[in-house]
Amino acid sequence: MNTIEFNEKWKKHLEQGHYGLDIDHQEVINYLDEKFTKILSDFPNFEYSQIKLKFGQARVYMEPMNINTREIEETINKIIKPT
């Protein structure tokens, strides 16, 4: 799956007017697909607007606010830049 396919799959949860996932990295896409499936069970009406790299670091914008986006960002950063 690529970013276009990911955003199409999850378009019901993509906030209108936003581009969604913009990190074209297969492992990140697979991680997010699995993570979104888990989030869906706890937050069936969740929305995401942007998942991108900003200044070399992952940034995730999602609602509701009690989704742990920091954990998602840290995992993406580890995938992209393993230590």
mmCIF file of the N, C-alpha and C atoms, coordinates in Angstrom:
data_MODEL
# 
_entry.id   MODEL 
# 
loop_
_atom_site.group_PDB 
_atom_site.id 
_atom_site.type_symbol 
_atom_site.label_atom_id 
_atom_site.label_alt_id 
_atom_site.label_comp_id 
_atom_site.label_asym_id 
_atom_site.label_entity_id 
_atom_site.label_seq_id 
_atom_site.pdbx_PDB_ins_code 
_atom_site.Cartn_x 
_atom_site.Cartn_y 
_atom_site.Cartn_z 
_atom_site.occupancy 
_atom_site.B_iso_or_equiv 
_atom_site.pdbx_formal_charge 
_atom_site.auth_seq_id 
_atom_site.auth_comp_id 
_atom_site.auth_asym_id 
_atom_site.auth_atom_id 
_atom_site.pdbx_PDB_model_num 
ATOM 1   N N  . MET A 1 1  ? 0.853   -1.179 0.000  1.00 0.00 ? 1  MET A N  1 
ATOM 2   C CA . MET A 1 1  ? 0.000   0.000  0.000  1.00 0.00 ? 1  MET A CA 1 
ATOM 3   C C  . MET A 1 1  ? 0.899   1.243  0.000  1.00 0.00 ? 1  MET A C  1 
ATOM 4   N N  . ASN A 1 2  ? 0.500   2.257  -0.756 1.00 0.00 ? 2  ASN A N  1 
ATOM 5   C CA . ASN A 1 2  ? 1.224   3.528  -0.745 1.00 0.00 ? 2  ASN A CA 1 
ATOM 6   C C  . ASN A 1 2  ? 0.368   4.585  -0.028 1.00 0.00 ? 2  ASN A C  1 
ATOM 7   N N  . THR A 1 3  ? 0.841   5.824  0.009  1.00 0.00 ? 3  THR A N  1 
ATOM 8   C CA . THR A 1 3  ? 0.121   6.864  0.753  1.00 0.00 ? 3  THR A CA 1 
ATOM 9   C C  . THR A 1 3  ? -1.249  7.151  0.149  1.00 0.00 ? 3  THR A C  1 
ATOM 10  N N  . ILE A 1 4  ? -1.355  7.117  -1.168 1.00 0.00 ? 4  ILE A N  1 
ATOM 11  C CA . ILE A 1 4  ? -2.651  7.368  -1.819 1.00 0.00 ? 4  ILE A CA 1 
ATOM 12  C C  . ILE A 1 4  ? -3.646  6.289  -1.426 1.00 0.00 ? 4  ILE A C  1 
ATOM 13  N N  . GLU A 1 5  ? -3.201  5.048  -1.470 1.00 0.00 ? 5  GLU A N  1 
ATOM 14  C CA . GLU A 1 5  ? -4.074  3.930  -1.109 1.00 0.00 ? 5  GLU A CA 1 
ATOM 15  C C  . GLU A 1 5  ? -4.447  3.970  0.370  1.00 0.00 ? 5  GLU A C  1 
ATOM 16  N N  . PHE A 1 6  ? -3.491  4.344  1.223  1.00 0.00 ? 6  PHE A N  1 
ATOM 17  C CA . PHE A 1 6  ? -3.763  4.467  2.657  1.00 0.00 ? 6  PHE A CA 1 
ATOM 18  C C  . PHE A 1 6  ? -4.842  5.515  2.904  1.00 0.00 ? 6  PHE A C  1 
ATOM 19  N N  . ASN A 1 7  ? -4.660  6.692  2.323  1.00 0.00 ? 7  ASN A N  1 
ATOM 20  C CA . ASN A 1 7  ? -5.636  7.768  2.512  1.00 0.00 ? 7  ASN A CA 1 
ATOM 21  C C  . ASN A 1 7  ? -6.993  7.404  1.935  1.00 0.00 ? 7  ASN A C  1 
ATOM 22  N N  . GLU A 1 8  ? -7.008  6.642  0.856  1.00 0.00 ? 8  GLU A N  1 
ATOM 23  C CA . GLU A 1 8  ? -8.276  6.183  0.291  1.00 0.00 ? 8  GLU A CA 1 
ATOM 24  C C  . GLU A 1 8  ? -8.950  5.185  1.236  1.00 0.00 ? 8  GLU A C  1 
ATOM 25  N N  . LYS A 1 9  ? -8.168  4.266  1.767  1.00 0.00 ? 9  LYS A N  1 
ATOM 26  C CA . LYS A 1 9  ? -8.716  3.261  2.696  1.00 0.00 ? 9  LYS A CA 1 
ATOM 27  C C  . LYS A 1 9  ? -9.327  3.929  3.917  1.00 0.00 ? 9  LYS A C  1 
ATOM 28  N N  . TRP A 1 10 ? -8.659  4.956  4.435  1.00 0.00 ? 10 TRP A N  1 
ATOM 29  C CA . TRP A 1 10 ? -9.092  5.604  5.675  1.00 0.00 ? 10 TRP A CA 1 
ATOM 30  C C  . TRP A 1 10 ? -9.821  6.924  5.430  1.00 0.00 ? 10 TRP A C  1 
ATOM 31  N N  . LYS A 1 11 ? -10.312 7.162  4.208  1.00 0.00 ? 11 LYS A N  1 
ATOM 32  C CA . LYS A 1 11 ? -10.920 8.450  3.861  1.00 0.00 ? 11 LYS A CA 1 
ATOM 33  C C  . LYS A 1 11 ? -12.126 8.804  4.722  1.00 0.00 ? 11 LYS A C  1 
ATOM 34  N N  . LYS A 1 12 ? -12.830 7.831  5.249  1.00 0.00 ? 12 LYS A N  1 
ATOM 35  C CA . LYS A 1 12 ? -13.964 8.109  6.147  1.00 0.00 ? 12 LYS A CA 1 
ATOM 36  C C  . LYS A 1 12 ? -13.493 8.860  7.393  1.00 0.00 ? 12 LYS A C  1 
ATOM 37  N N  . HIS A 1 13 ? -12.225 8.693  7.744  1.00 0.00 ? 13 HIS A N  1 
ATOM 38  C CA . HIS A 1 13 ? -11.671 9.318  8.946  1.00 0.00 ? 13 HIS A CA 1 
ATOM 39  C C  . HIS A 1 13 ? -10.743 10.494 8.633  1.00 0.00 ? 13 HIS A C  1 
ATOM 40  N N  . LEU A 1 14 ? -10.558 10.788 7.361  1.00 0.00 ? 14 LEU A N  1 
ATOM 41  C CA . LEU A 1 14 ? -9.716  11.912 6.950  1.00 0.00 ? 14 LEU A CA 1 
ATOM 42  C C  . LEU A 1 14 ? -10.538 13.192 6.998  1.00 0.00 ? 14 LEU A C  1 
ATOM 43  N N  . GLU A 1 15 ? -10.069 14.134 7.806  1.00 0.00 ? 15 GLU A N  1 
ATOM 44  C CA . GLU A 1 15 ? -10.780 15.405 7.949  1.00 0.00 ? 15 GLU A CA 1 
ATOM 45  C C  . GLU A 1 15 ? -10.862 16.105 6.596  1.00 0.00 ? 15 GLU A C  1 
ATOM 46  N N  . GLN A 1 16 ? -12.046 16.567 6.265  1.00 0.00 ? 16 GLN A N  1 
ATOM 47  C CA . GLN A 1 16 ? -12.275 17.195 4.965  1.00 0.00 ? 16 GLN A CA 1 
ATOM 48  C C  . GLN A 1 16 ? -11.335 18.369 4.747  1.00 0.00 ? 16 GLN A C  1 
ATOM 49  N N  . GLY A 1 17 ? -10.772 18.440 3.548  1.00 0.00 ? 17 GLY A N  1 
ATOM 50  C CA . GLY A 1 17 ? -9.890  19.541 3.184  1.00 0.00 ? 17 GLY A CA 1 
ATOM 51  C C  . GLY A 1 17 ? -8.431  19.311 3.538  1.00 0.00 ? 17 GLY A C  1 
ATOM 52  N N  . HIS A 1 18 ? -8.098  18.147 4.083  1.00 0.00 ? 18 HIS A N  1 
ATOM 53  C CA . HIS A 1 18 ? -6.714  17.854 4.472  1.00 0.00 ? 18 HIS A CA 1 
ATOM 54  C C  . HIS A 1 18 ? -6.163  16.707 3.636  1.00 0.00 ? 18 HIS A C  1 
ATOM 55  N N  . TYR A 1 19 ? -4.832  16.629 3.565  1.00 0.00 ? 19 TYR A N  1 
ATOM 56  C CA . TYR A 1 19 ? -4.206  15.647 2.684  1.00 0.00 ? 19 TYR A CA 1 
ATOM 57  C C  . TYR A 1 19 ? -3.893  14.318 3.352  1.00 0.00 ? 19 TYR A C  1 
ATOM 58  N N  . GLY A 1 20 ? -3.921  14.241 4.672  1.00 0.00 ? 20 GLY A N  1 
ATOM 59  C CA . GLY A 1 20 ? -3.711  12.968 5.353  1.00 0.00 ? 20 GLY A CA 1 
ATOM 60  C C  . GLY A 1 20 ? -2.254  12.574 5.466  1.00 0.00 ? 20 GLY A C  1 
ATOM 61  N N  . LEU A 1 21 ? -1.983  11.305 5.175  1.00 0.00 ? 21 LEU A N  1 
ATOM 62  C CA . LEU A 1 21 ? -0.626  10.765 5.295  1.00 0.00 ? 21 LEU A CA 1 
ATOM 63  C C  . LEU A 1 21 ? 0.233   11.258 4.141  1.00 0.00 ? 21 LEU A C  1 
ATOM 64  N N  . ASP A 1 22 ? 1.416   11.782 4.497  1.00 0.00 ? 22 ASP A N  1 
ATOM 65  C CA . ASP A 1 22 ? 2.354   12.303 3.496  1.00 0.00 ? 22 ASP A CA 1 
ATOM 66  C C  . ASP A 1 22 ? 3.756   11.743 3.728  1.00 0.00 ? 22 ASP A C  1 
ATOM 67  N N  . ILE A 1 23 ? 3.851   10.561 4.324  1.00 0.00 ? 23 ILE A N  1 
ATOM 68  C CA . ILE A 1 23 ? 5.149   9.908  4.538  1.00 0.00 ? 23 ILE A CA 1 
ATOM 69  C C  . ILE A 1 23 ? 5.136   8.626  3.719  1.00 0.00 ? 23 ILE A C  1 
ATOM 70  N N  . ASP A 1 24 ? 5.852   8.639  2.612  1.00 0.00 ? 24 ASP A N  1 
ATOM 71  C CA . ASP A 1 24 ? 5.850   7.495  1.698  1.00 0.00 ? 24 ASP A CA 1 
ATOM 72  C C  . ASP A 1 24 ? 6.961   6.523  2.095  1.00 0.00 ? 24 ASP A C  1 
ATOM 73  N N  . HIS A 1 25 ? 6.701   5.774  3.152  1.00 0.00 ? 25 HIS A N  1 
ATOM 74  C CA . HIS A 1 25 ? 7.647   4.788  3.686  1.00 0.00 ? 25 HIS A CA 1 
ATOM 75  C C  . HIS A 1 25 ? 6.826   3.554  4.041  1.00 0.00 ? 25 HIS A C  1 
ATOM 76  N N  . GLN A 1 26 ? 7.128   2.440  3.390  1.00 0.00 ? 26 GLN A N  1 
ATOM 77  C CA . GLN A 1 26 ? 6.283   1.252  3.508  1.00 0.00 ? 26 GLN A CA 1 
ATOM 78  C C  . GLN A 1 26 ? 6.096   0.787  4.944  1.00 0.00 ? 26 GLN A C  1 
ATOM 79  N N  . GLU A 1 27 ? 7.135   0.785  5.736  1.00 0.00 ? 27 GLU A N  1 
ATOM 80  C CA . GLU A 1 27 ? 7.018   0.338  7.124  1.00 0.00 ? 27 GLU A CA 1 
ATOM 81  C C  . GLU A 1 27 ? 6.147   1.287  7.945  1.00 0.00 ? 27 GLU A C  1 
ATOM 82  N N  . VAL A 1 28 ? 6.252   2.573  7.687  1.00 0.00 ? 28 VAL A N  1 
ATOM 83  C CA . VAL A 1 28 ? 5.402   3.561  8.367  1.00 0.00 ? 28 VAL A CA 1 
ATOM 84  C C  . VAL A 1 28 ? 3.943   3.344  7.968  1.00 0.00 ? 28 VAL A C  1 
ATOM 85  N N  . ILE A 1 29 ? 3.694   3.146  6.692  1.00 0.00 ? 29 ILE A N  1 
ATOM 86  C CA . ILE A 1 29 ? 2.324   2.921  6.215  1.00 0.00 ? 29 ILE A CA 1 
ATOM 87  C C  . ILE A 1 29 ? 1.736   1.671  6.863  1.00 0.00 ? 29 ILE A C  1 
ATOM 88  N N  . ASN A 1 30 ? 2.497   0.594  6.907  1.00 0.00 ? 30 ASN A N  1 
ATOM 89  C CA . ASN A 1 30 ? 2.014   -0.643 7.530  1.00 0.00 ? 30 ASN A CA 1 
ATOM 90  C C  . ASN A 1 30 ? 1.732   -0.441 9.016  1.00 0.00 ? 30 ASN A C  1 
ATOM 91  N N  . TYR A 1 31 ? 2.629   0.256  9.718  1.00 0.00 ? 31 TYR A N  1 
ATOM 92  C CA . TYR A 1 31 ? 2.433   0.547  11.139 1.00 0.00 ? 31 TYR A CA 1 
ATOM 93  C C  . TYR A 1 31 ? 1.150   1.352  11.340 1.00 0.00 ? 31 TYR A C  1 
ATOM 94  N N  . LEU A 1 32 ? 0.972   2.404  10.561 1.00 0.00 ? 32 LEU A N  1 
ATOM 95  C CA . LEU A 1 32 ? -0.203  3.263  10.733 1.00 0.00 ? 32 LEU A CA 1 
ATOM 96  C C  . LEU A 1 32 ? -1.500  2.535  10.396 1.00 0.00 ? 32 LEU A C  1 
ATOM 97  N N  . ASP A 1 33 ? -1.469  1.685  9.408  1.00 0.00 ? 33 ASP A N  1 
ATOM 98  C CA . ASP A 1 33 ? -2.660  0.913  9.066  1.00 0.00 ? 33 ASP A CA 1 
ATOM 99  C C  . ASP A 1 33 ? -3.073  0.026  10.245 1.00 0.00 ? 33 ASP A C  1 
ATOM 100 N N  . GLU A 1 34 ? -2.100  -0.630 10.850 1.00 0.00 ? 34 GLU A N  1 
ATOM 101 C CA . GLU A 1 34 ? -2.378  -1.464 12.030 1.00 0.00 ? 34 GLU A CA 1 
ATOM 102 C C  . GLU A 1 34 ? -2.826  -0.598 13.213 1.00 0.00 ? 34 GLU A C  1 
ATOM 103 N N  . LYS A 1 35 ? -2.166  0.534  13.417 1.00 0.00 ? 35 LYS A N  1 
ATOM 104 C CA . LYS A 1 35 ? -2.498  1.431  14.528 1.00 0.00 ? 35 LYS A CA 1 
ATOM 105 C C  . LYS A 1 35 ? -3.904  2.010  14.355 1.00 0.00 ? 35 LYS A C  1 
ATOM 106 N N  . PHE A 1 36 ? -4.254  2.418  13.145 1.00 0.00 ? 36 PHE A N  1 
ATOM 107 C CA . PHE A 1 36 ? -5.589  2.964  12.896 1.00 0.00 ? 36 PHE A CA 1 
ATOM 108 C C  . PHE A 1 36 ? -6.663  1.918  13.176 1.00 0.00 ? 36 PHE A C  1 
ATOM 109 N N  . THR A 1 37 ? -6.384  0.676  12.849 1.00 0.00 ? 37 THR A N  1 
ATOM 110 C CA . THR A 1 37 ? -7.344  -0.397 13.125 1.00 0.00 ? 37 THR A CA 1 
ATOM 111 C C  . THR A 1 37 ? -7.594  -0.506 14.630 1.00 0.00 ? 37 THR A C  1 
ATOM 112 N N  . LYS A 1 38 ? -6.537  -0.385 15.429 1.00 0.00 ? 38 LYS A N  1 
ATOM 113 C CA . LYS A 1 38 ? -6.678  -0.423 16.889 1.00 0.00 ? 38 LYS A CA 1 
ATOM 114 C C  . LYS A 1 38 ? -7.398  0.817  17.403 1.00 0.00 ? 38 LYS A C  1 
ATOM 115 N N  . ILE A 1 39 ? -7.055  1.986  16.877 1.00 0.00 ? 39 ILE A N  1 
ATOM 116 C CA . ILE A 1 39 ? -7.698  3.234  17.300 1.00 0.00 ? 39 ILE A CA 1 
ATOM 117 C C  . ILE A 1 39 ? -9.186  3.179  16.996 1.00 0.00 ? 39 ILE A C  1 
ATOM 118 N N  . LEU A 1 40 ? -9.536  2.625  15.862 1.00 0.00 ? 40 LEU A N  1 
ATOM 119 C CA . LEU A 1 40 ? -10.929 2.529  15.437 1.00 0.00 ? 40 LEU A CA 1 
ATOM 120 C C  . LEU A 1 40 ? -11.793 1.802  16.462 1.00 0.00 ? 40 LEU A C  1 
ATOM 121 N N  . SER A 1 41 ? -11.242 0.790  17.124 1.00 0.00 ? 41 SER A N  1 
ATOM 122 C CA . SER A 1 41 ? -12.028 0.045  18.116 1.00 0.00 ? 41 SER A CA 1 
ATOM 123 C C  . SER A 1 41 ? -12.337 0.889  19.350 1.00 0.00 ? 41 SER A C  1 
ATOM 124 N N  . ASP A 1 42 ? -11.441 1.820  19.712 1.00 0.00 ? 42 ASP A N  1 
ATOM 125 C CA . ASP A 1 42 ? -11.657 2.687  20.876 1.00 0.00 ? 42 ASP A CA 1 
ATOM 126 C C  . ASP A 1 42 ? -12.332 4.007  20.524 1.00 0.00 ? 42 ASP A C  1 
ATOM 127 N N  . PHE A 1 43 ? -12.068 4.503  19.326 1.00 0.00 ? 43 PHE A N  1 
ATOM 128 C CA . PHE A 1 43 ? -12.574 5.804  18.892 1.00 0.00 ? 43 PHE A CA 1 
ATOM 129 C C  . PHE A 1 43 ? -13.159 5.667  17.484 1.00 0.00 ? 43 PHE A C  1 
ATOM 130 N N  . PRO A 1 44 ? -14.367 5.123  17.361 1.00 0.00 ? 44 PRO A N  1 
ATOM 131 C CA . PRO A 1 44 ? -14.920 4.861  16.026 1.00 0.00 ? 44 PRO A CA 1 
ATOM 132 C C  . PRO A 1 44 ? -15.116 6.107  15.163 1.00 0.00 ? 44 PRO A C  1 
ATOM 133 N N  . ASN A 1 45 ? -15.134 7.278  15.757 1.00 0.00 ? 45 ASN A N  1 
ATOM 134 C CA . ASN A 1 45 ? -15.322 8.519  14.996 1.00 0.00 ? 45 ASN A CA 1 
ATOM 135 C C  . ASN A 1 45 ? -14.053 9.362  14.934 1.00 0.00 ? 45 ASN A C  1 
ATOM 136 N N  . PHE A 1 46 ? -12.881 8.728  15.116 1.00 0.00 ? 46 PHE A N  1 
ATOM 137 C CA . PHE A 1 46 ? -11.643 9.505  15.091 1.00 0.00 ? 46 PHE A CA 1 
ATOM 138 C C  . PHE A 1 46 ? -11.434 10.137 13.717 1.00 0.00 ? 46 PHE A C  1 
ATOM 139 N N  . GLU A 1 47 ? -10.653 11.214 13.704 1.00 0.00 ? 47 GLU A N  1 
ATOM 140 C CA . GLU A 1 47 ? -10.281 11.882 12.459 1.00 0.00 ? 47 GLU A CA 1 
ATOM 141 C C  . GLU A 1 47 ? -8.791  12.186 12.480 1.00 0.00 ? 47 GLU A C  1 
ATOM 142 N N  . TYR A 1 48 ? -8.186  12.124 11.318 1.00 0.00 ? 48 TYR A N  1 
ATOM 143 C CA . TYR A 1 48 ? -6.810  12.578 11.164 1.00 0.00 ? 48 TYR A CA 1 
ATOM 144 C C  . TYR A 1 48 ? -6.793  13.609 10.047 1.00 0.00 ? 48 TYR A C  1 
ATOM 145 N N  . SER A 1 49 ? -5.872  14.537 10.137 1.00 0.00 ? 49 SER A N  1 
ATOM 146 C CA . SER A 1 49 ? -5.794  15.561 9.098  1.00 0.00 ? 49 SER A CA 1 
ATOM 147 C C  . SER A 1 49 ? -4.444  15.548 8.398  1.00 0.00 ? 49 SER A C  1 
ATOM 148 N N  . GLN A 1 50 ? -3.370  15.384 9.179  1.00 0.00 ? 50 GLN A N  1 
ATOM 149 C CA . GLN A 1 50 ? -2.027  15.368 8.593  1.00 0.00 ? 50 GLN A CA 1 
ATOM 150 C C  . GLN A 1 50 ? -1.145  14.393 9.359  1.00 0.00 ? 50 GLN A C  1 
ATOM 151 N N  . ILE A 1 51 ? -0.358  13.655 8.617  1.00 0.00 ? 51 ILE A N  1 
ATOM 152 C CA . ILE A 1 51 ? 0.727   12.852 9.172  1.00 0.00 ? 51 ILE A CA 1 
ATOM 153 C C  . ILE A 1 51 ? 1.901   13.114 8.244  1.00 0.00 ? 51 ILE A C  1 
ATOM 154 N N  . LYS A 1 52 ? 2.886   13.823 8.757  1.00 0.00 ? 52 LYS A N  1 
ATOM 155 C CA . LYS A 1 52 ? 3.951   14.307 7.891  1.00 0.00 ? 52 LYS A CA 1 
ATOM 156 C C  . LYS A 1 52 ? 5.261   14.405 8.648  1.00 0.00 ? 52 LYS A C  1 
ATOM 157 N N  . LEU A 1 53 ? 6.319   14.713 7.916  1.00 0.00 ? 53 LEU A N  1 
ATOM 158 C CA . LEU A 1 53 ? 7.598   15.039 8.528  1.00 0.00 ? 53 LEU A CA 1 
ATOM 159 C C  . LEU A 1 53 ? 7.747   16.550 8.515  1.00 0.00 ? 53 LEU A C  1 
ATOM 160 N N  . LYS A 1 54 ? 8.114   17.087 9.662  1.00 0.00 ? 54 LYS A N  1 
ATOM 161 C CA . LYS A 1 54 ? 8.334   18.529 9.795  1.00 0.00 ? 54 LYS A CA 1 
ATOM 162 C C  . LYS A 1 54 ? 9.668   18.706 10.508 1.00 0.00 ? 54 LYS A C  1 
ATOM 163 N N  . PHE A 1 55 ? 10.599  19.355 9.843  1.00 0.00 ? 55 PHE A N  1 
ATOM 164 C CA . PHE A 1 55 ? 11.954  19.523 10.365 1.00 0.00 ? 55 PHE A CA 1 
ATOM 165 C C  . PHE A 1 55 ? 12.574  18.177 10.725 1.00 0.00 ? 55 PHE A C  1 
ATOM 166 N N  . GLY A 1 56 ? 12.295  17.154 9.913  1.00 0.00 ? 56 GLY A N  1 
ATOM 167 C CA . GLY A 1 56 ? 12.883  15.841 10.098 1.00 0.00 ? 56 GLY A CA 1 
ATOM 168 C C  . GLY A 1 56 ? 12.232  14.974 11.165 1.00 0.00 ? 56 GLY A C  1 
ATOM 169 N N  . GLN A 1 57 ? 11.143  15.454 11.748 1.00 0.00 ? 57 GLN A N  1 
ATOM 170 C CA . GLN A 1 57 ? 10.444  14.722 12.800 1.00 0.00 ? 57 GLN A CA 1 
ATOM 171 C C  . GLN A 1 57 ? 8.995   14.494 12.392 1.00 0.00 ? 57 GLN A C  1 
ATOM 172 N N  . ALA A 1 58 ? 8.457   13.357 12.804 1.00 0.00 ? 58 ALA A N  1 
ATOM 173 C CA . ALA A 1 58 ? 7.060   13.042 12.498 1.00 0.00 ? 58 ALA A CA 1 
ATOM 174 C C  . ALA A 1 58 ? 6.120   13.952 13.277 1.00 0.00 ? 58 ALA A C  1 
ATOM 175 N N  . ARG A 1 59 ? 5.069   14.388 12.607 1.00 0.00 ? 59 ARG A N  1 
ATOM 176 C CA . ARG A 1 59 ? 4.003   15.172 13.233 1.00 0.00 ? 59 ARG A CA 1 
ATOM 177 C C  . ARG A 1 59 ? 2.691   14.507 12.850 1.00 0.00 ? 59 ARG A C  1 
ATOM 178 N N  . VAL A 1 60 ? 1.847   14.248 13.854 1.00 0.00 ? 60 VAL A N  1 
ATOM 179 C CA . VAL A 1 60 ? 0.566   13.576 13.656 1.00 0.00 ? 60 VAL A CA 1 
ATOM 180 C C  . VAL A 1 60 ? -0.521  14.465 14.237 1.00 0.00 ? 60 VAL A C  1 
ATOM 181 N N  . TYR A 1 61 ? -1.506  14.777 13.419 1.00 0.00 ? 61 TYR A N  1 
ATOM 182 C CA . TYR A 1 61 ? -2.625  15.613 13.842 1.00 0.00 ? 61 TYR A CA 1 
ATOM 183 C C  . TYR A 1 61 ? -3.898  14.781 13.756 1.00 0.00 ? 61 TYR A C  1 
ATOM 184 N N  . MET A 1 62 ? -4.481  14.483 14.928 1.00 0.00 ? 62 MET A N  1 
ATOM 185 C CA . MET A 1 62 ? -5.662  13.627 15.018 1.00 0.00 ? 62 MET A CA 1 
ATOM 186 C C  . MET A 1 62 ? -6.594  14.142 16.102 1.00 0.00 ? 62 MET A C  1 
ATOM 187 N N  . GLU A 1 63 ? -7.840  13.772 15.983 1.00 0.00 ? 63 GLU A N  1 
ATOM 188 C CA . GLU A 1 63 ? -8.869  14.031 16.989 1.00 0.00 ? 63 GLU A CA 1 
ATOM 189 C C  . GLU A 1 63 ? -9.530  12.704 17.314 1.00 0.00 ? 63 GLU A C  1 
ATOM 190 N N  . PRO A 1 64 ? -9.977  12.433 18.494 1.00 0.00 ? 64 PRO A N  1 
ATOM 191 C CA . PRO A 1 64 ? -10.004 13.301 19.667 1.00 0.00 ? 64 PRO A CA 1 
ATOM 192 C C  . PRO A 1 64 ? -8.613  13.452 20.286 1.00 0.00 ? 64 PRO A C  1 
ATOM 193 N N  . MET A 1 65 ? -8.496  14.441 21.125 1.00 0.00 ? 65 MET A N  1 
ATOM 194 C CA . MET A 1 65 ? -7.218  14.805 21.715 1.00 0.00 ? 65 MET A CA 1 
ATOM 195 C C  . MET A 1 65 ? -6.640  13.715 22.616 1.00 0.00 ? 65 MET A C  1 
ATOM 196 N N  . ASN A 1 66 ? -7.462  12.784 23.101 1.00 0.00 ? 66 ASN A N  1 
ATOM 197 C CA . ASN A 1 66 ? -6.919  11.777 24.006 1.00 0.00 ? 66 ASN A CA 1 
ATOM 198 C C  . ASN A 1 66 ? -6.281  10.589 23.277 1.00 0.00 ? 66 ASN A C  1 
ATOM 199 N N  . ILE A 1 67 ? -6.170  10.647 21.963 1.00 0.00 ? 67 ILE A N  1 
ATOM 200 C CA . ILE A 1 67 ? -5.359  9.667  21.230 1.00 0.00 ? 67 ILE A CA 1 
ATOM 201 C C  . ILE A 1 67 ? -3.902  10.071 21.452 1.00 0.00 ? 67 ILE A C  1 
ATOM 202 N N  . ASN A 1 68 ? -3.074  9.107  21.800 1.00 0.00 ? 68 ASN A N  1 
ATOM 203 C CA . ASN A 1 68 ? -1.675  9.393  22.113 1.00 0.00 ? 68 ASN A CA 1 
ATOM 204 C C  . ASN A 1 68 ? -0.862  9.588  20.825 1.00 0.00 ? 68 ASN A C  1 
ATOM 205 N N  . THR A 1 69 ? -0.946  10.772 20.260 1.00 0.00 ? 69 THR A N  1 
ATOM 206 C CA . THR A 1 69 ? -0.226  11.052 19.013 1.00 0.00 ? 69 THR A CA 1 
ATOM 207 C C  . THR A 1 69 ? 1.283   11.102 19.241 1.00 0.00 ? 69 THR A C  1 
ATOM 208 N N  . ARG A 1 70 ? 1.696   11.442 20.443 1.00 0.00 ? 70 ARG A N  1 
ATOM 209 C CA . ARG A 1 70 ? 3.136   11.499 20.738 1.00 0.00 ? 70 ARG A CA 1 
ATOM 210 C C  . ARG A 1 70 ? 3.767   10.112 20.564 1.00 0.00 ? 70 ARG A C  1 
ATOM 211 N N  . GLU A 1 71 ? 3.075   9.097  21.042 1.00 0.00 ? 71 GLU A N  1 
ATOM 212 C CA . GLU A 1 71 ? 3.559   7.719  20.894 1.00 0.00 ? 71 GLU A CA 1 
ATOM 213 C C  . GLU A 1 71 ? 3.662   7.338  19.410 1.00 0.00 ? 71 GLU A C  1 
ATOM 214 N N  . ILE A 1 72 ? 2.666   7.736  18.635 1.00 0.00 ? 72 ILE A N  1 
ATOM 215 C CA . ILE A 1 72 ? 2.675   7.446  17.195 1.00 0.00 ? 72 ILE A CA 1 
ATOM 216 C C  . ILE A 1 72 ? 3.855   8.156  16.533 1.00 0.00 ? 72 ILE A C  1 
ATOM 217 N N  . GLU A 1 73 ? 4.067   9.423  16.872 1.00 0.00 ? 73 GLU A N  1 
ATOM 218 C CA . GLU A 1 73 ? 5.184   10.189 16.307 1.00 0.00 ? 73 GLU A CA 1 
ATOM 219 C C  . GLU A 1 73 ? 6.522   9.538  16.653 1.00 0.00 ? 73 GLU A C  1 
ATOM 220 N N  . GLU A 1 74 ? 6.685   9.128  17.901 1.00 0.00 ? 74 GLU A N  1 
ATOM 221 C CA . GLU A 1 74 ? 7.942   8.506  18.325 1.00 0.00 ? 74 GLU A CA 1 
ATOM 222 C C  . GLU A 1 74 ? 8.193   7.194  17.588 1.00 0.00 ? 74 GLU A C  1 
ATOM 223 N N  . THR A 1 75 ? 7.137   6.414  17.384 1.00 0.00 ? 75 THR A N  1 
ATOM 224 C CA . THR A 1 75 ? 7.289   5.151  16.658 1.00 0.00 ? 75 THR A CA 1 
ATOM 225 C C  . THR A 1 75 ? 7.678   5.413  15.205 1.00 0.00 ? 75 THR A C  1 
ATOM 226 N N  . ILE A 1 76 ? 7.027   6.375  14.575 1.00 0.00 ? 76 ILE A N  1 
ATOM 227 C CA . ILE A 1 76 ? 7.379   6.722  13.182 1.00 0.00 ? 76 ILE A CA 1 
ATOM 228 C C  . ILE A 1 76 ? 8.841   7.175  13.116 1.00 0.00 ? 76 ILE A C  1 
ATOM 229 N N  . ASN A 1 77 ? 9.267   8.013  14.051 1.00 0.00 ? 77 ASN A N  1 
ATOM 230 C CA . ASN A 1 77 ? 10.657  8.487  14.064 1.00 0.00 ? 77 ASN A CA 1 
ATOM 231 C C  . ASN A 1 77 ? 11.628  7.324  14.195 1.00 0.00 ? 77 ASN A C  1 
ATOM 232 N N  . LYS A 1 78 ? 11.302  6.333  15.019 1.00 0.00 ? 78 LYS A N  1 
ATOM 233 C CA . LYS A 1 78 ? 12.182  5.164  15.176 1.00 0.00 ? 78 LYS A CA 1 
ATOM 234 C C  . LYS A 1 78 ? 12.228  4.339  13.902 1.00 0.00 ? 78 LYS A C  1 
ATOM 235 N N  . ILE A 1 79 ? 11.109  4.233  13.216 1.00 0.00 ? 79 ILE A N  1 
ATOM 236 C CA . ILE A 1 79 ? 11.076  3.478  11.963 1.00 0.00 ? 79 ILE A CA 1 
ATOM 237 C C  . ILE A 1 79 ? 11.947  4.173  10.907 1.00 0.00 ? 79 ILE A C  1 
ATOM 238 N N  . ILE A 1 80 ? 11.817  5.478  10.821 1.00 0.00 ? 80 ILE A N  1 
ATOM 239 C CA . ILE A 1 80 ? 12.526  6.229  9.788  1.00 0.00 ? 80 ILE A CA 1 
ATOM 240 C C  . ILE A 1 80 ? 14.017  6.361  10.098 1.00 0.00 ? 80 ILE A C  1 
ATOM 241 N N  . LYS A 1 81 ? 14.337  6.555  11.392 1.00 0.00 ? 81 LYS A N  1 
ATOM 242 C CA . LYS A 1 81 ? 15.721  6.742  11.802 1.00 0.00 ? 81 LYS A CA 1 
ATOM 243 C C  . LYS A 1 81 ? 16.069  5.779  12.929 1.00 0.00 ? 81 LYS A C  1 
ATOM 244 N N  . PRO A 1 82 ? 16.231  4.507  12.608 1.00 0.00 ? 82 PRO A N  1 
ATOM 245 C CA . PRO A 1 82 ? 16.561  3.549  13.672 1.00 0.00 ? 82 PRO A CA 1 
ATOM 246 C C  . PRO A 1 82 ? 17.887  3.886  14.335 1.00 0.00 ? 82 PRO A C  1 
ATOM 247 N N  . THR A 1 83 ? 17.955  3.665  15.633 1.00 0.00 ? 83 THR A N  1 
ATOM 248 C CA . THR A 1 83 ? 19.201  3.987  16.366 1.00 0.00 ? 83 THR A CA 1 
ATOM 249 C C  . THR A 1 83 ? 20.156  2.832  16.377 1.00 0.00 ? 83 THR A C  1 
# 
